[in-house]
């Protein structure tokens, strides 16, 4: 019977939420905005690429003087340059508009600057003069060096391969950090999107004056647990809706939208970090959900609940003020405090888990702590809901509620 009641609550709460027009308006608003932004970026990048292709087909006409003897005449000609026959009047001719550009290469390039004069083509196109001058020097230097390998070494055009080890085993880089961090992203998405619904799930019946009728047929524990499960399912729906346009954009329009070309095949889903991340996510979700449901049980209206709701949500973001310490000095006192303080533990521990600084003992302590405090929070929320659900017009007295037996 209890199982039947739980499934009834979950089904009712989930269906009631997803049937609301405002739920889909709020849920689809972000994907629609993302679609608009993607469309604008796509259009902008297409026109930018067209302009870039057009500029590639245009030669930059310029004259030059070379006191260094470094500039290769053939390269200069190929890039649109011709030797300047009258350097004394070159600047004046550029000013008058009869000469497009003049480059003056000094005798000693390490001590004197290359002087570049050109006709104004707009703030963005004007940079092409300096870019051509620098490119001409680099290419001419390569020709003078005569060795492609030496030229590449001088310019730093070579690659390196590195490998680090931890506990005698090769340690991964970014590809091992990203997968566990997904739990942190999911945690923020679920909590932020569902926080108001967590409060509303217990406040709605109170404001509609139907709580007494519901409690005559349902156990408060079944009702609260059912609400929590339904909220988790609603969060899964929202996360899927939000992720879909990002996934489609990355798979089909990555180049047009200028998305980073990150090879997902290189991601390493290591078992222990992923397991720890999942348990931290579930424990943190239970804890915050229990607290927010408890707030809803105590307060008579959503307006009253918002005054307590804000500090709880702020505690979620506090760990990001010390994120540099979490990464660089995880053993510091403040990071340790944030790791084991219940309301900052989920975020701090997820960060440390992803970056490999959360050892097994600390991970076990935090996970147990979150589940224990989460269970306590839900138990307290059920108790408060039992007595606070009929307080329609005033805040429930905690002293009165806890002085009563469950």
N, C-alpha and C positions, 0 to 999 in steps of 0.2 A: 504493500500500500504506500509506504514511504517513497519507494522507488518510482511508483506511478505518479505520486504527487510531485516529486522532483522533476520528472520529465515533463509534467504538465506545466510547472512553473517556467522551466527553461523554454519550452515551446511557446508559451504565452508571451513571456517577456521578449524573446527574440522576434517573434512575429509582430508583436505590437510596435516594436522599435522600427523594424525594417519597413513596415507599412506606412509609417508617417512620412508625409511629403517633405517636412523640414529636414528629416534624416538624409534623404537622398539629395536634397538641395545642398546641404552642407557637405555631404560625401562627394558629390560630383563637382562641386565648385572648384576644388583644387585641380582635378584632372582637366576640367575645361580651361582653367587659367593656364595650366601647363601646356595644353594644346595651342592656346593663343600665343604663348611665349615661344613655343617650338616653331609655330608658323612664322612669326616675326623673325626669329633667328634664321630659319631656313631661307626666307626671302632675302634677308640682309646678306647672308653668306653667299647666296647665289649671285647677287649683284656685285658683291665684293670680288668674288672669283672672276666674274666677267670683266671687271675693271682691271684686275691683276693680269688676266690673259691678254687684254688689249695692250697693257703697258709693256708686257714681254715682247710684243711684236713691234714696239716702237723703239727706235735707236735714239740715244741721248746725244745730240750734237754738241760738241765742245772742242775747244782748242786747249793746248797745254804747253807749258815750258818745263823742262826737266833739268835742273841743276845737279841732281844726284847721279844721273847716268844710270839709274835703276830701271826706269820705265821701258818696257819692251814695245817698240814701235808697232810691230804687227798686232799685238794685243790691243794697243790703244786704237789702232785703225778699226779693228773688228768691233770695238765697243762704241764707235762713232766719233773718235777723236782725231784731230789733225794738229800738227805742230803749229804753235803760234808764231807768226812772223813779226809781229809788232807788239811785244809785251808792254811797252810804255803806254799804249793807248787801249789796252785790252779792257781794263776796268771801266773806262769811259764808254766804250762801245757796248759793254754789258748794260751799263746804266741807260744808254740811249736806246737799247733794245735791238741794236743791229748785230749783236753777238749773243748767242744763247747762253754760253757758259765758258769760263776760263779756269783751268786748274794750274796752280803754280807749285811745283814740287821742289822743295828746298834742297840745298847741297847735303845737309845732314838731317835725315828724317827723325833721328832720335832726339835732336835738340831744338828743331824748329817745326812749326806746324805746316801742314799742307794747306795752302790758301785756296779756297773755293769761292768763286763768284758766279752767280747765275741769275737769270731773269726769274722774277717771282711767278710761281705756278700754283700758289696756294700752300697753306701751312703743311699739308700732308705730302704733297708732291715735291716740295722743296727739299725734303730729306733725300731724294734720289740722287742729287748732285754729290753729296758727301759719300753716299753708299757706293756710287760708281768710282769715285776717286780712291776709296779704300780698297775696293775690289781690284782695281787696276794695280795698285801697289802690291797686294798679296799675290796676285797671279804672276806679276813680273818677278817677284822674289822667288817664286817657285821655279820659274824658268832659269833664273840665275843660279839657284842652288843646284839644279840639274838632277836631283834625286827625288823622286816622288815620296820615298820612305822618309828621307830627312825633312822634306817640306812638311809632311804630315806630322812628324814629331815636333817640329818647331811650332806649328799651329795648334798642337794638341788634338789633332784629328786621329786619335787612336782609342781603342776600347780596352777595358780591363775586365777581368773576371775575379770575383772575390768569394770566399767561403769562410764562414765563421762557425765555431763549434760551441756547443753547450752540453756539459756533462758527457763529453766524449762523443757526442753525436752532432752531425751537421745541423745547424740552426737555420731556420728559414728567415726570410725578410718580410716584405710587405704582404706577400702571398699567404703567409701564415697568420698575419695580424688581422686582415680584413674579415675572414669568416667569423671569428668570435665576436668582432665588433658589430656584426649584423644583429646580434641579440640586444645590444645597447640601443641601436637605431629603432628596432622593433619595440623595445620597452618604452622609449620616449613617444613613439607614434601612438601606441595603444593607450598609455596613461593620459597623454595630453588630449587625445581625441575623445576619450571615454570619461574623463574626469567629471565633466558636468552631468553626463548620463548616470554616473555612479551615484551622484547626489540626488539626481532627479528620480532614480529608480526607487528610492525609499521615501522621497518627499511627495511624489505624485499622488500616492494613495492617501497620505495624510491630508494634503490640500484638497483632495476630492471627497474626504470624509468617508472612505470605504474600507479603512484598515480593519476596523472591528469586525466587519462582515467577513473579510478574508481570513482573519485569524481564527474564526470559528470553524473553519474547514481545513486550515493548514497549520503545521507546526512552524514557529518562527525560524527555526534552524533550516528547515527545508526551503522556506521562502527566501531567506537571505542567500543560502548556497545556490539556489536556482537562479537568483538574480546575478550572482557573480559569474556563474558559468555562461549565462546568456550574454553578459557583457563581453566576456572573452570571445564568444562566437561573433558578436557584432563587430568587435575590433578586428577579427580576422577578415571579415567582409570588407571593412574599410581599408585595411592594409592591402588587400588584393586589388581593390579598385584604384588606390593611389599608385601601386607599383606597376600596374598594367601599362599606362602610357610611357613610363620611364623605360620599361623593358622593350616595348615596341619601338620607341625612338632609338634605343641603343642598338637593337638588332638590325633594323631596316634603314635608319636615317642617321647613323653615327657620324658619317663624314659631313653631311649637309648641316647637321646641328652642332658641329665642332665639338663633339663629345670626346673625352680622352679615349685613346685606343688601348684599353686595358684588357689584356688577354685573360679571360676568366678561366681558361683551361689550366693556368698556372696556379690557381688557388689551391691551397693545401688544407683540407678539412681534417685536422688532427682530432682524434677521438676524445681525449681527455679535455682539451680546451673547449671543444664544442659541448661536451657533456656538462662541464662546469658552467659554461655560459647559459645553457638551457635551464639548469637548476637555479641559477641566480635570477634569471628572468622570471621563472614561475614563482619563486619565493618572494621576489620583490613585488610582483603583481598581486599576490595574495595579501601581502602586508599593506600596500597602498590602498587596495580595494577595501580591505577590512576597515581601515581608518576612515576612508571617505564614506562608506556605508554607515559607520558609527556616527559620523558627523551629521549625516542626513537623518539618523534616528533621533538625535538630540535636538536639532533645530526645527522650529515649526515651519519655516519657509526657506526657499532658496536664497532669498536676499540675506537672511540671517546667517545661513550656512556659508555664504561667500566670505565673510570676515574671518572664519577659521580655515576655510579652504585655501586661501591665498598663501599663508605661511607654509602649509603642507607641500604645495606645489613648488614654492621657492626652494625648499630643501632639496628638491630633485636637481636643481641647477647649480647649487653651491659647489659641488665637486669640480665643475668646469673652471672655477676660479683658480684652482691649484693643479690644472691638468699638466702643466709643465713639470711640476714636482712629481706627479704621479708617474710620468714617463722617465724623468731623469734621476729622481731620488726617491724611489718608493719606500725606502726605509726611514724617511723623515717622520718626526712625531705627528705632524698634522695629517700626513697621508695615512698613517696607522690609525689615528683617531677616526678619520673619515671612512676607513675600510671597515671598522667594526661598529660604528654608530649606526643603528638600524635604518634610519631614513636617508643616510648618505651611502650606506654600504652597497646597495645594488649597483649604482653608477660607478663608484670608485673601484669596486671589486671587478666589475665587467671590464673596465679600462685596464686594470692590472692583469687580468686574465688574458686579455688580447695581446698585451705587450710582454707577456711571459714573466712578470715579476710577482705573481701570486702563487706561492708554493702550496703544496697539497694540504698541509695542516691548516694554513690560513683559509684556504678555499673551503675546507670542511667546516671550520668554525663559522664562517660567514653564512654558508648554506644552511646549516642547522639553526643558526640564529634567526635567519629570515623566515624559515618555515615555522619555528616555534613562535616568534613574535607575530607572524601572520596568522597562525592558528588562534593565538590569544586575541588578536585584533578582531577576528571573525567571531570568536566566542563572545567577546565584549559587545560587538555590534549586534549580535543576536539578542543579548540580554537588554541592551538599550532599546532595540527595536520593539521588544516585547512590551516595555513600559512607556517608551517614548512615542510609539505610533498613535496613541490615543490623546497625546498632548497637542491638540490642534492649534491652540492660540498662544502657547507660551513655551519657552525653552524648558526641556526636561532637567530637573535637578539631579545631578550625578550622585549626590549624597543620598537622595531618596531612592534612586534606582538601584544603587549597590547595597542599600540597606535591606532590600527585598530579596527574598530567595527566588531562584530561578524556577 
